[in-house]
Structures are given as C-alpha cells and as structure tokens.
C-alpha cells in the first residue's frame, strides 16, 4: 500500500504545549488505497487526481476536486526583467529570437493563463504579447490569448482551457506583435501559469 503521510506541525512548538500536529496530508497512489478510518485532514489520490477531506469519521470528495482545482499549480518563467525589444516589428516575432524558450510538461494540467510584465520603454498602439507552444520547435500554436503591451504594467489573461495537443511535454515561447519597427518596449518577467 503506497501511502505517504505528512504532518503539518506548529511553528516553534515546545514540549508541554499540547499536540504539535495541525493537520495530516496523505498521498495515495490509487483511490482504492485512500485510507478508511485513518484520522487525517486531506488525501490526494494520484490516479484520479482527486482531493479528499476527512470529516470526523469518513473521507469525502471535496467540492471542486480534480485537475484544475488548485491542487496542482505551476508557473513557468519565460524571460526575466529588463529585456528591451528593440524596434519591435509589426509581424509576430519570438522574444529573444529563441533564446528564451523553455520545456515544460503540461500533461497533468487543464487550464492556463499568461502573466506579462511590461516594465517601460516606448510604445505604439496595438502592441501585444502571447504565449505559444510546440512539440517539435518547428510548428508553433497559440497557448494563450494575447495581452496588450502598449503601456507599462502587469497584464493577465483569463484562465482558459489548455489545447489538447499542448497537454504534453512541450516547448514554450513568448511572441510579440503589433510594433512599428521603432518602438522599444522594455519587457519584464513573462510567466505561464497552469493548474
């Protein structure tokens, strides 16, 4: 029975202060191995991706459990702060010319959003940024919606469904578009968040 029990313990607990365990977190490989009668608080079953909560005498599936519930969450950073897109072109162009590509396994996630920081520089109306994915670094497709990049600030897309072909070990990049060949926006951290 592959079950892991991890306690959450009070910070700075000292002997004589009572029970130091605030909660138990249990991970089971399969739903069948989910504990019955084991006192605890939360149980996550890896085969079904379901979250269970212990309610006094039994384990019950919590509302909203499963993939996309917030149980799993990752953030992939594409580029760091302070990078200037010199003479940003009108046509879609990869940030860094390929230097900022990363590899990420999105197979366990269902939703994605793009968080883009535009730090400053010069702008023109119509500038945008978006995230794309590829399985072979040759053919690219949109992973997220676009955000306006024609002013400084942090731009965030809504959560949206990950395209089925992207639910794999894929390459990720950020693409800019809508420049005029003269404007030089300064790009901050670009992040792809999945859950």
Secondary structure, 3 states (H helix, E strand, C coil): CCEEEEEEECCCCCCCCCCCEEEEEEEECCHHHCCCCCCCCEEEECCCCEEEEECCCCEEECCCCCCCCCCCCEEEEEECCCEECCCCCCCCEEHHHHCCCEEEECCCCCEEEEEEEEEEECCCCCCEEEEEEECCCCCCEECCCCEECCCCEEEECCCEECCHHHCCEEEEEEEEECCCCCCCEEEEEEEEEEC
